Amino acid sequence: MKTLSRYLINEVVRTCFLVLLALLGLFLFFDLIGELGDVGRGGYTFGKLLAYVGLLAPGHAYELMPIAVLIGGMISLAMLNQYSELTVMRVGGLSVSRILAILTIAGLFFALVTLAAGEYLAPRAERAATQLRLAAKGQLVSQDYRSGFWLKDDGSFVNVREVLPDQTLRNINIYEFDANRRMTLYGRAERGVWEGDKQAWRLTDIVATHIKPDSIQIERRPEYIWRSVLTPDTLSVLLIAPEQMSVFTLIDYIDHLHRNQQKTSRYEIALWTKLVYPFACLAMLVIALPFAQTQRRAGGVGVKLFVGIMLGLLFYFVNKLVGHLGLLYDWPPLLAAAMPSGLFLTLAVFLLWRQERR
């Protein structure tokens, strides 16, 4: 049985990785085509374009892994069924529950690979890709508002108009309020550079306006060490979407939003999705089994490939749709994150139950 288990796992893992490479190549080709029009802008050369596209690979691999596992699982199991290997295994005493246990081992392996890609590789690669692209084109980090981005820091509101690719701040505005919500200080700095050894920002060309009940005092300083909850890690939320952040970055940022009484739904859904999404690989392998065990006259590997692609696309769109609906209707984050995988796992169990009844 150990030999059969190793053989089955090797076939599934090998085919799934081949499918992943094929899908990854397709997505990277589309990225390359989409960026070709920007080559020549500033210092954006073809070499930097290739580096940018290459840095997108871990993020694509993370998103495509469950789909690749579904298609690869269907193809590998269908090939085994087509050459009667799966039938011989069943006749030799390998039950469906045993096959599911073997597929679970392969699914857990893919889940760990997906978790590692989503937690360590993809966020860093996405950040590096964005910084490379912006620096090469001489652009600024894109903002949600024309006035830049805003951040609440206890009793202060911070507005940064521009963030350079090296995370240098420009045109910083700080508004401080007292307990009665009256403005007590308005500060403006031309530039802010992060001092890692001091864990603070070095602001330059500062003009501070102190607002008192009976007077207004203006103070000018060439530089000032400013400590704030705003850090380069916080700025990373500007460079990558919440869905592409690491778990620890999301936890820190959600905690920051909670402390400042701000809405956290989008980031909580992204956090739970990061934790649940890798286990979608398990559901994909389970759903591949009943399709692979259908009779050969019902369709060959080509049909299984088509069905796998359609189911993979369905999973992708359902995953995106449920995430948006959960944010729109304020669903519990865990429910919104687990629903797509739960639906597909339920479908897989139903198909297996129906097949075994026959």
N, C-alpha and C positions, 0 to 999 in steps of 0.2 A: 504493500500500500504506500510505503514511503517513496518508492520509485515512481509510482503512478502520480503521487502528489507533486513530486518535484517536476515530473514531465509536464503535467497540466499547468502548474504555475509558470514554468519556463515558457511554454507556448503562449499563454495569455499575456505575460509581461512583455515578451519579445514583440508580439503583434501590436500591443497597445502602444509601445514606444515608437514603433514604425509608423503607426497612424498619427501619433503626436507629432513626429518629425514632418510628416506630409502636411498636416494642418498648419503647423508652425511655419513651414516654408511658404505656404499659400498666403498666410496673413502677413508675413514679413515682406513678401513680394508686393502686396497691395500697399503696405506702408511705404515701401520704396517708391512705387509709382506716384503715390500721393504727395511725396516730398520733393520729387524731381523738379517741380516748378519753382521751388524756393532756392535751388542751388545757384550760387552766384550772388546772393544777397549778403552784403557785408562780408564776413569771412566764412560763410557757409559753403564749404567746398564739398566735392563728391565724397572725399574721404571721411569728412565729419558726418555726412549723411549716412554713410555705411555704419559708422560708429553709433550714431543715434538709433538707427534701425536695429542694430545688434543689441543695444541696451533695452529695447522694447521686448526682446525675446522672453525673458523670465516672466513678465506680466502676462504675455499671451499664453505662455505655457501653463501658468496658474489658471487662467480662465478656461483653457481648452482641455485641461486634464480629464475632467469627468466625461466630456464628449468623446475624447480619444479612448478612454477606458470602455465606454459603451460600444463604440464602433469596433475597437480592437477585440473586445470580449466576444462580440457577436461573430466577427470573422473567424477568430481562432476556434471557438467552440463549434461554429458551423463547419469549418474544415475538418475538425475531428469527427463530427457527425457524418459528413459526406463520405469520408473514407472508413466509416463504420468503427472507428476507434472508440468513440463515446459509447456506442452500442456494446462493444466488447467489454468495456469497463463496467457498464451496468450489469451485463450478464455475469461478469466475474465477481460481482458482489459489491460494487461501488454504488451505494445508494445515493438518492438525490440529496439527502441531508449531508452525506459525506462530501459530495461535490460542492455543496454550498459552503461547507466548512473550509474546503481548499480554496474556493474563490474568495472567501472572507479574508484568508491570509494574504492573497494577492491584493485584495481591496484595501487592507490595512497598510500594505506597503505603498500603494499609490496615494493613500490618504496622508502618510508621513511625507512623501515626496511633495505633494501639493501643499501641505502645511509649511514645509521648509521653504518652498518657492514663494509662498504668499507672505511669510513672516520675515524672511531674511533677504532673499534675492530680489524679488519684484519691487518692494518699496525703495530700496537703495538704487536699483537700476533705473526705475522711473524717475527718481529725483535727479540722478546723474544725467539721464537723457534730456530732461527738461532744461537743466542748467546748461548743458552743452549746446542745445539748440538755441536757447535765448542768448547765450554769450556769443555764439557764432554770428547770430543775426544782429547783435547789438540792441536787443529789445529788453524791455522790462518784464518782470513777472506780471501776468495778467491779473486784474483785480475784478471783484464782483461789482464795485461801484466806481463811478467816475472820480469820486473824491478819494479813491484809494481804499484801504481796508481799515476797519475799526475793531478795537479790542477793549473790553472792560477789564480794568485792573483795580479791584476793590473799589475805592472811592474815586477813581480816575477813569477817564475815557481817553484812549490813545488812538490817534489817526495818523497813519503813515501813507503818504501819497504815492511813493515809489519804492519798490524793492528791486535792487539790482541782482543779476544772476549769482553774484558771490555773497548774497544776503546782506549787503550793505543797505542801510535805510537812508532815504532822502526825504526832506520836507516832513519832519515829525512834529505833530501837534499834540500837546498834552493838556487836558482839561481836568482840574481837580475840584472836587466839591466837598463841602462839609456835611455833617450829619443832617442838616436842614436842607440839603440839596441846593445850597447857594454856592456859586462858583467862587473859589478862593484863589485860583491860580490858572493862568493860561501861559503855557510855555511853548516856544517854537525853536526847533533846532534844524540846521541845514543838513546835517549828516550824522549818521550813527554807525559805529563799527563795533562788532562784538569782541570783547576782551575775554578770551577763554580762561585765563588765569584768575581773573577777578569775577568771572561769572556775571558780567554786567556790560552795559553798552557805554562806549565813549562817545558822547555827543559833542559836536563842535558848532561854534557860532550860535550860541543860545541867547534868546531874548525871553526873559521871564517877566510876566506881568502879575504882580501880587495885588489882589483885589481885597481891600479891607472896607469895613462899614463906612469909614469916614475919609478914605484916601485910596489912591492907586499908585503903586510904586513899580517902576520899571527897572529891571536889573539885567545887565549884559555880562556874559561870560564867554571866554574863548573856548572852553571845554568843560565838560561835567560828566562824572561817572554816575550813570543811571541804572539802578537795579529795578527790574520789573519781571512780571510773569512772562512777558514777551521774550522768547529765546529763539535761537535758530531752529530748535525742534518744533516750536510753535509755528514758525514760519514755513515749516515743511508742509503744513496743511494748504499753503498757497500753491505748492509745486505739484502735488499729486492729489487725486480725489480721495475721499474717505475710504472708498472701497479698495484702494491700493495701498493704504497705510498699514503699518505693522500693528499687531495687537497691543503692544505696550504703548506705542504712540497714541493709539485710539483711547486707551484707558486713561493716560495722562491728560489728554485733551478733553475727554468727557468729564473728568474730575475738575478740570479748570472751568468748564462751562457750568457745572453744578454749583461750584463755589461762587460764581458770578450770576447765578440764577438765570441762565440762558437755556434755550431749547437744545436738547441733545438727541432728539429722535433719530435723525439721519446717522449720527455717529454711533448710536447704540445698535441700530439695525446693521450698520457696517461691521461693528465689532462681533455681533453674534453670527453674522454671515461668515466672517473670517474663521470662527470657531467651528461652525457646522459644515461649511462648504466642502472641506476635504473629505468628509464622510459620505458625500454624494458619490464618490467612487465606489463605495460598497453597494449602494443602490443600483448603480449602473451595471455592475457585474451580475447582480442578482437578476436584474431584468433581462440581461443578455441570455441567461440560461434557458428560459422557456422558448425563446425565439430560435435558439440554436438546436433545440431538441425536436423541432417540427420535422415532419417527414420530408425526405429529399424531393419528392414530387411536388411539394408545396413551394418549391423555389430553391435555387442554389445560393452560392455565396454572393452573387451579384444582388439578388433580392435582399439578402441579409444586410449587405452594405447600404443599400438604399434605405431600408427600414431604420438601420442604425443612424444614418445621417438625419433622417426626418425626426426621429426621437431625440437625437442630440440637439437639433435646432429647437425643437419644442421645449426641451429642458432649459436651454439658454434663454429663450424668450419668456418662459414662465418664471424663471429666476429673476429676470430683470423686472417683469411686470409686477410680481408680488412685492418686490422691494419698493417700487414706486407706490403701489397701492397701500402698503403698510405705512409709508411716510405720509401719504395723502390723508388716510383715514385714521392715523394714529393707532395702528395695531400694536400689540405687545411685540417688542423687538425680536424675542426668541421665536414667536409664532411666525413672523414674517420671514425670518431667516431659515427656519426649519421646514416650512410648508412645501417648497418645491421638492426637496429630497424625500420628504415624508410621502408626498403624493406618488412619486415614482416608485418608492419602495412598496407602498400599498398595492400599486398596479402590478409590480413584480410578484408579490406574494399571491395575489389573486390569480394571475396567469399560471403560476406553478401549481396552485391548488386545483385549478380547473384542468390542467394537463394531467395531473396525477389521478384525478377522478376518472379520466377516460381510460 
